[in-house]
């Protein structure tokens, strides 16, 4: 982002996680509380990027292995005579998706628990930052009225 920018910047989707990375704006006079909030958001983003990149890699790998094994069992190759990638029907792929989700259920449950914890912390910090800013604004306004 340009040096004069005063907001977060959102990038294009990451090719592994499919999540859009955020470059967080750091105000020049960031308070300790605002820094804690920004760092919590950055850690949440990094954690999400790691989880979904690993998940998507495993998904693609296992999907390819599943398709290969099914095609091989049918006596087919990965590519047909015209060079097109061979595919399976919706019912066969539904079996893969169901098995993949079942096999990864504990990972998803742990990810969801972690996600909720991180977001609760972020929301709590956002509330604190908003309260501090509101009190600061009220003090400034009161000071201006008294003058």
C-alpha positions as CSV (number, residue, x, y, z in Angstrom):
1,X,0.0,0.0,0.0
2,X,1.1,3.6,-0.6
3,X,2.7,5.4,2.4
4,X,-0.2,7.9,2.6
5,X,-2.8,5.1,3.1
6,X,-4.7,5.1,6.4
7,X,-6.6,1.8,6.0
8,X,-6.1,-2.0,5.7
9,X,-5.4,-3.4,2.3
10,X,-6.8,-6.6,1.0
11,X,-4.9,-8.6,-1.5
12,X,-5.9,-11.2,-4.2
13,X,-6.8,-14.7,-3.0
14,X,-3.8,-16.8,-2.0
15,X,-3.3,-19.7,-4.4
16,X,-3.0,-22.3,-1.6
17,X,-5.5,-21.2,1.0
18,X,-7.9,-19.2,-1.3
19,X,-8.1,-16.6,1.4
20,X,-7.4,-12.9,0.7
21,X,-4.5,-11.7,2.7
22,X,-4.7,-8.4,4.6
23,X,-2.0,-5.9,5.0
24,X,-2.9,-4.1,8.3
25,X,-2.6,-0.4,8.6
26,X,-0.4,0.6,11.5
27,X,-1.2,4.1,12.8
28,X,1.9,6.2,13.7
29,X,0.7,6.7,17.3
30,X,-0.8,3.2,17.8
31,X,-1.6,2.6,21.5
32,X,-0.7,-0.7,23.3
33,X,-4.3,-1.8,23.2
34,X,-4.6,-1.0,19.4
35,X,-1.4,-2.9,18.8
36,X,-2.8,-5.9,20.7
37,X,-5.9,-5.8,18.5
38,X,-3.9,-5.6,15.3
39,X,-1.6,-8.4,16.4
40,X,-4.6,-10.6,17.3
41,X,-6.1,-9.9,13.9
42,X,-2.7,-10.7,12.2
43,X,-2.3,-13.9,14.1
44,X,-5.9,-15.0,13.3
45,X,-5.2,-14.3,9.6
46,X,-1.9,-16.2,9.7
47,X,-3.6,-19.2,11.5
48,X,-6.4,-19.2,8.9
49,X,-4.0,-19.1,6.1
50,X,-2.0,-22.0,7.5
51,X,-5.1,-24.1,8.2
52,X,-6.7,-23.6,4.8
53,X,-3.5,-24.0,2.8
54,X,-2.8,-27.4,4.5
55,X,-6.5,-28.4,4.2
56,X,-6.7,-27.5,0.6
57,X,-3.4,-29.3,-0.2
58,X,-4.6,-32.5,1.5
59,X,-8.0,-32.2,-0.2
60,X,-6.5,-31.9,-3.7
61,X,-4.0,-34.7,-3.1
62,X,-6.6,-37.1,-1.7
63,X,-9.1,-36.2,-4.4
64,X,-6.5,-37.0,-7.1
65,X,-5.6,-40.3,-5.4
66,X,-9.3,-41.2,-5.1
67,X,-10.0,-40.4,-8.8
68,X,-6.9,-42.3,-9.9
69,X,-7.8,-45.4,-7.9
70,X,-11.4,-45.4,-9.1
71,X,-10.4,-44.9,-12.7
72,X,-7.7,-47.6,-12.4
73,X,-10.3,-50.0,-10.9
74,X,-12.5,-49.3,-14.0
75,X,-9.5,-50.0,-16.3
76,X,-9.3,-46.3,-17.4
77,X,-6.5,-43.9,-17.6
78,X,-6.3,-40.4,-16.0
79,X,-6.7,-38.9,-19.5
80,X,-9.0,-40.1,-22.3
81,X,-8.1,-40.6,-25.9
82,X,-8.6,-36.9,-26.7
83,X,-6.3,-35.9,-23.9
84,X,-9.1,-34.6,-21.7
85,X,-8.8,-35.3,-17.9
86,X,-11.1,-38.2,-17.0
87,X,-13.7,-37.5,-14.4
88,X,-16.0,-39.5,-12.1
89,X,-19.7,-39.0,-11.8
90,X,-21.4,-37.0,-9.0
91,X,-22.3,-40.0,-6.9
92,X,-18.7,-41.3,-6.9
93,X,-17.4,-37.8,-6.0
94,X,-20.0,-37.4,-3.3
95,X,-18.6,-40.6,-1.7
96,X,-15.1,-39.0,-1.7
97,X,-16.4,-35.7,-0.2
98,X,-18.3,-37.5,2.6
99,X,-15.3,-39.7,3.4
100,X,-12.9,-36.7,3.4
101,X,-15.2,-34.6,5.7
102,X,-15.6,-37.6,8.1
103,X,-11.9,-38.3,8.2
104,X,-11.2,-34.6,8.9
105,X,-14.0,-33.9,11.4
106,X,-11.8,-33.6,14.4
107,X,-9.5,-31.1,12.6
108,X,-12.5,-29.0,11.6
109,X,-13.9,-29.1,15.1
110,X,-10.6,-27.9,16.5
111,X,-10.3,-25.2,13.9
112,X,-13.8,-24.0,14.6
113,X,-13.1,-23.9,18.4
114,X,-9.9,-22.0,17.8
115,X,-11.6,-19.7,15.3
116,X,-14.3,-18.8,17.8
117,X,-11.8,-18.2,20.6
118,X,-9.7,-15.9,18.3
119,X,-12.8,-14.0,17.2
120,X,-14.1,-13.6,20.7
121,X,-10.8,-12.1,21.7
122,X,-10.7,-9.8,18.7
123,X,-14.3,-8.6,19.3
124,X,-13.5,-8.0,23.0
125,X,-10.4,-6.0,22.0
126,X,-12.4,-4.0,19.4
127,X,-14.9,-3.1,22.1
128,X,-12.2,-1.9,24.4
129,X,-10.6,0.2,21.6
130,X,-13.9,1.7,20.7
131,X,-14.6,2.6,24.3
132,X,-11.2,4.2,24.8
133,X,-11.7,6.2,21.6
134,X,-15.2,7.3,22.6
135,X,-14.0,8.4,26.0
136,X,-11.1,10.3,24.4
137,X,-13.5,12.0,22.0
138,X,-15.8,12.9,24.9
139,X,-12.9,14.4,27.0
140,X,-11.7,16.4,24.0
141,X,-15.3,17.7,23.4
142,X,-15.8,18.6,27.0
143,X,-12.4,20.4,27.0
144,X,-13.4,22.3,23.9
145,X,-16.8,23.3,25.4
146,X,-15.1,24.6,28.6
147,X,-12.7,26.8,26.6
